[in-house]
Amino acid sequence: MLKDFVKAVPPEKEELKEELKAARAQLAGYQMKIKDAKLPVMVIFEGWGAAGKGSVIGKAIHDIDPRFFKVKNFSAPTEEEKRYPFLYRYLLEIPEAGKFTFFDTYWMEEVTKGVLSGDISEKEYKQRINSINTTERSLHDNGYLILKFFFQIGKKEQKKRLEALEADKDTSWRVNEADHEENKHYEQFLDVYDRFLEDTNRSVAPWYIIDAKDKKWAELQVLRFLNQGIDTALKNQALASPILQNIFPLKQMPKLNEITLSDKTMTEEDYRVELEALQKELNHLHYELYRKKIPVIIAYEGWDAAGKGGNIKRIAGALDPRGYEVHPIASPEPHEKARHFLWRFWTRLPKTGHIAIFDRTWYGRVMVERLEGFCSENDWQRAYNEINEFEKELTDWGAVVIKFWVQIDNKTQLERFTERQNTPEKQWKITDEDWRNRDKWDLYEGAVNEMIQKTSTTFAPWHILESNDKKYARIKALRIVIREIREACDRK
């Protein structure tokens, strides 16, 4: 892209001045339209050192209400940030609906520097490119406008600017050894930058190459593309995003009504003996996975009153409290609802060597949100693939992803609801919503069957816990968790 870049002819000086004035006013006028339409806008600036990105960002935000935007700069990841997935720190900063975020560099710099330094292999490069393209497509499909600008200047122009910055004591701090290295090996950097732009140039998030030799002309180019992009996005908001075909290998799973529950029982004595032995084994494994820096994600879904809480308690009881966290997931908070539906789960991921346990999960998208009308049909139909992509990202990072569906029959649920209703110390566990959901048992069963069939991948399969007898389900869960962690530790 950079090597084939053909510069547009800038307007004459007076015409440029008038166009800039109009373009700034147009962008300022869009901010309320963006707010009303709940359109989140990501504006990403990349380019050569001293190309003028910061100057243009300052001009672009000048007439926007500060309540509706933020500017975020990314430097090299810290040691703490390296203990999370590559995408983690970037996705934490995506904007809320109706707001801008301007990024002074995003994930391009980390990837290209890794390639140039040799820290990222060809395999890792391709994996990260796939992660970026998949994520940008998912953001776009969930309503985000992504505008990506690369500021292009030549080698001589860059050298002249670096020397001018260094000559001024007020700006000399802005130049570092990395800038000189980039200029010295301009052609080598050009090859890597060009490849990255080509590999991440997609229709949902294309690159715009900015001729940055003249700062005012660079600003006008950015404003033109920015205003055009916002106008198009506002007009196209009502259009449904495509439903992509699943590309991941799936594990064949039974339907819920095919699962036998009656013979899945344990005596109290057998339960206590095995519980003690399994918790002891899991405790030892926890220290091993911490030493080997393996992250573990345990996800629980199941019928109301199926015994998720008691199941989680028996697993958590075996773990070092410094190395795990349980996340009870309820309805999204306003700031969570205003972002991509997976954002609130990205923010709760464990770092390497730690365990995150989710009491209800991202699968709410294809169950309660689907059946209660909290999202559109297009949203939940797309979500199967988006969830598979999310879990693939986690397993590629090295996480052990364990998903449990806690299964009981209709009769057992009624008995447990009734017991809770009639026992004062348990009444807090039963709500009117639980009774309403019970009336929709058949609808939920159909949604769960579809969910399990479409998201039980070979890298993150579902495990059914037969829980008419809670003791049996707890022991089975412990066995599975131990087995999966043991296999991961043995591989590393």
N, C-alpha and C positions, 0 to 999 in steps of 0.2 A: 504493500500500500504506500509506504513512504517512498520507495524507489520509483514508483509510477505516478507519484503525486504531481498533478498539474495545477499550478497556482492560478487562482482567479484574478482578474484585473480589478484592483480597488477603485472606488469612485474618486473623483477629483476632491480636493481638500474641502471645499464648501459643501459639496454634496454629501461627503462623508460626515461632516459635522451635523448636517440636518438629519441624515439617516440615523445617526447615533442618538440624537435627541428623541426621535420618534420611537426608535427601538427600545430605549430605556423606559419611555412612558408606557409603551405597550406591555412590557414585562411587569411593570408596577401595577398595571391594570389587571393583569392575569391573577394576581395573588388572591383576590377575593373569589374569583371564579374557581380557582384550585381548591380553596377552602370549602366553598359550597358544594363542589363536586366530589370532595374527599379524595382528591387525586394526590398520591404521594409522588414526589419528583426527586430523583437522584441525578445530580449533575457531577460527573467525574472528570477531573482535569489531570492529564498526564502530559509528559513531554520532556524535552531536553532541559538540563540544568540551565538557569538564567534565561529561559524562553519567555518568561513573563506570566506564568500561570497565576501567581499570587496577585499581581496587579489587576488582572482581568477579573478574578474572583471579587476583589474589593470593589471594582466598578459595578459588577453584576448585582451585588447585594445592596448597593447604595440606596436604592429607592424601594426596597422591600421591607415591610414591617418586620422588625427583629423577632417578633413573636412567632413568625411563620417560617423561620429558617435557622439552620445552624451550619457552621463550617467545621469540618473535621479533617485533620491531617494525620496521616499514618507514617510512623517511622519504622525502623526495623523491629520485629517482634521481640518482646522481652522473654526471658527464660520461663516466666510464668505463663505467658501467652502461648509459648511453644508446647505446653502441656495440653492444649486443646486442639481441636481440628483446625486445619488451615483456614477454613471459611469463618470460624467462630468470631474472631474479633471484628471482622468486616460486617457480618450480619447483625451484630449487636447494635450497629449504628444506623441501620436503615430507618428512614423517616416514617413518622406517623402519617396517616391519611390526611391530605389537605396541607401538607407542609413540604418545604424544600430541605434537602441536605446537600451542601456543596462539599465535594471531597477533593482536597489537594493531595493527589495520588490515592489510589485504592489498591487493588490486589496486583496490578501490573508490576509495580516496582519490586515487590517481594519476589515474584516469580522470575522476572528478568534478571535481577541481581543474583538470585540463586543459580540461574543457568550460567551467567558470566563468571561467577566465582567457582563453579563446579560443585556447589553444595546440593544442587538438584540434578538428579540423573534424567536421562531421556524418558525413562518410564514414569518417573515422578512428574516430569513436565507435562506429559500427555494426560496423566491423571488429574493434575490441577487444571489444565485447560478444559477437560471434560466437566470438572466440578464448577468452574466459572460459567461455562456455557449453559449447563443445566440449571444453575441457580439463577442466572439472569433471565432465562426463559420462564422459570417458575415465578419469579418476581413480576415479570411482565404479564403473565397469565393471571396473576392475582391482583392486577390493577396498577402496577408501578410503571411510571415513565422513567426510562433510563437513557440519559444523554451522555455520551462519552466523547471527550475532546482530547486530541493529541496535538501539542504545540510544536510545530516543526520550524527549526532554524538550521542553517548550514554550519559547518565546522568553523569557518572563519568568523562568522557572526557570533557564534557562541564564545569563541576565544576573546573577541573584542569586548563582549559584555562582561565576561569574567574578569578581565583586566580592569575594566572601568569600575566594577564593584569593589575590587580589591584596593583600588587607588583611593577610595573614599573611606575614611575611618569609621563612618557611620554605617557603611554597608559591607565592609570587608568580612564581617562575621558570617555573612550569607554564603561565602565561598569556602568549600572544604576540599580535601584531597580527592574525594570521590568525583567532584565536578571536573577537576583537572584530569583525572583518569579517564572520565567519559570523553572529554575533548581530545585527549591524546590518542585514544583508541576509538575514534569516532566511527570508523567503518565497521569495526567489530560490534560495537553497540548497535549500530544501525541495522545490522543483520538480525540481531536478537529482537530488537524492538519491532522490526518489520514482520518477523515471523509471528510474534505474539499478536500484533494487530490483525494479521490475516487469520490467525487461528481463532480469534474471539470476535470477529466481525460477523454478526448475525442480524437478520432483519428485525428481530425484536429489540436489539440493542446494538445498532451499528456504530462504527467509529466515524467521527468527523475530523479530518485533518485540517488544522488551522495554520495558515501562513502567518507566522508570528514575528516577521521581521519588523513590521510597524505595529506599535502597541494599540493605536486607535483602530486600525484596520482589523487587528486580531479581535478586539472587543466587539466590533460590529459583526464579524463572522459568527462569533459565539452567540450573540444576541439574536441574530437572524435564525440560526438553527434552533436555539432555545425557544423562541416564540413560535416558530413553525411546529416544533415538536409538541409543545403544550396545546396549541390549537388543534392539531390532529388528534392528540390523545383525548381531549375533551369531546370532540365530535364522535370518537369511536368507542366511548366508554360503554355504550349499550351492547356492543358486539360481544358475542360469547367466544371464549378462547377454545381452541381445538382440544378434543379428548384424544390423548396419545395412547397408542397401543402399548401394552406391557411388553418390555423387552427382557425382563428378568426371569430366570428359571424358578418355577413354582413347585412346591411340595404338595402332593395330593393330600387333602384333608377330608375327614368325614363331616357330614352335616350334624348339627346339634342333636336332632332327634334320632340319630344313629348311634349316639354314644350311650353305652350301658353304664348306669349309675348304681344299681342295686347291689352289685357284688363288690363294689369298691369300698371296703370297710376295714377297720383295724380295731383290735381290742385295746383297751386303755393301757394294759401292761406292755404290750408290744410297742405301742405308740411312745410311751415314756422312755423305754430303753433305746429305741431307735432315734428319737428326738435328741437325746443327750449325746449319742455317738455322732450323729450328723452335724449338730451344732459345733461340736468340738472340732470336727474335720474342717468345717467351713471357716472356723476361726483361724486355724493354721493356714488355710489357703488364702485368706484375706491378706496376711502378711507377705505371702509369696507374690501375690499379684501387685502389692504395693511396691515390693522390691523390683519387680520386673516392669513396673509402670504400665500395667494393663488396665484400661478403663472398662467398667462394667455398667451396663444399663439394663435394669429389670423393669419391665412394663406390665402392669396389671390392668386387665379389663374383666368384666364379668357381670352377672346379674346382681341387682340390689339384694343384699342379705346373703350373698353367696359365700362370704367369709374371706374377702380380700384383706380386710384389716388384720384379722388374726393370723392369716398366712404371712403377711408382711412382718408382723411382730415376731414370728418365729425365725425368720431369716435375719432381721435386724438384730435380734437378740444374740446372734452368734458373732456379730461384727464389732470391730473396734469403732467406737462412736466418733473418733476423729477422722475416720476414713469413709464415711457414707452419709448420705442425706436422703430422707424420704420426702417426696414432693406430692402432697395431696392436691389434685387438680380439680378446681371448680370452674364456674363460668368465668370467661376471661374478663379481666379488669378493662376499663375504657382504653387505657394506653396499650393494652395487649390486643384488644379487638381492632384497634386502628392500624395494626400491622399485619403482615403475612401470618397466616394461622399457625405456622410452625415456629414463629419467632419466639414465643414464650417458652418453647421447649429447647431451642438453641440456648437460651439464656440460663437454662437449668442443667446443662450437660456437666458431667463430672470431669475433672482433670485426670490425667493419667495416674493410675494406681488407686483411684477412688471409685466408689459405687454410688450410682444414683438409682433410687427406687421410685417409680411413678405409680401412685394410686390414682388410676385413670390417666389417659394419655392423649396423644395427637389423634387417636382413633375416634375421638368424639366428633370429628368432622364428618365421618361416614356413618355415625349412629345418631346421637341426640341432635346434632346440628342438622342432619339430613331429615330426620323424622319430625322435628319440631319446627322446621322451616326457618332456621337461623342462618342458613346460607342457601344459595341458589342450587338448582339441580346441576348446572354446569360446574359449580364449585365442588360439590361432593363427588361428582363423576370424575373430575380431574384428580381429586385427592388420592385415589388409590395409587396412581403412578407417582405422584409427588411424594407420598409417604414411602414408597419403595425406594425412590431416589434418595430420600433423607436417610433411611436406614442403611442403604448401600454406602453412602458417604461415611456413616459412622463405622461400619465394619471395615471399610477400606482404611480408615484412620487407625484401626486396630482394636476397636471396642468389641466387647462381647455383648451382644444384644439378645436378651431373653424375654420372650413375650408369653404371658400367661392369659388364657381365658378361663375364668373360674365358673364352672358349669354346675347348675342345680336344676331340678325339675320344677314345674309350676306349683305342684302340691307342697314341696318343701319350702318354697319361697313364701307361700301363704302361711304356713305354720310358723315360720320365723317372723314374719310381719306381725302376726297375731300375738306371738310371745312378746315382742318388743312393745306393742301397743298396751299390753296388759301388765308389763313389768315397769314400775316407776323409774328405776335406775337405768332402764334401757330405752325409755320413750324418746330420748333425744336422737336416737338412731333412726327413727321412723318419721317421715314427713308426708304431707298431702301429695307432694310430687311423686314420692315412691308409689303411692296407691294409684296415681294417674298413670304412671309408667307401666304399672302392672296390667292395667286395662289394655295396654298396647303390646302385650307379650308377643303375639303372632307377628306384628310388624317389626318389632325389634329382633325377633328370631330370624326373620328373613334378611334383615340388614346385616346381622352378625354373620350369618352363613355366607353372604356375598363378600363381606369384609375378609373373613378368614380364607376363603377360596382365592381372592385376588391379591392378598398381601402375605401369604405364607410362603416366603421366598426361601430358597435353599440356604441363604446367608443369614436370614432372620426369620425362622419358621415359628409358627404358633405352637404352643404346648397347651393341651386341654387338661385342666385339673378337675377331676370328678369330685365334687364337694358336697354331695348329700351327707357324707361323713367328713366333717372338717378335718379330723385327724389324718385321714387318708390323704387329703389334698395337701396338707402341710408337709407331710413326709415326702410326697411325690415332688413337690416344689423344691424342697431342700436337695433331693437327689439330683434333680435336673440342674440346679444352680451349681452344685459341686461338680457335676460331670462337665458342664460347659466351661467353668473356670479352670478345672484341672486340664482339660484339653488345650485351652489357650496358654496356660503356663508351660505345658510340655512342649508346645510349638516354639516357645521363645527361649 
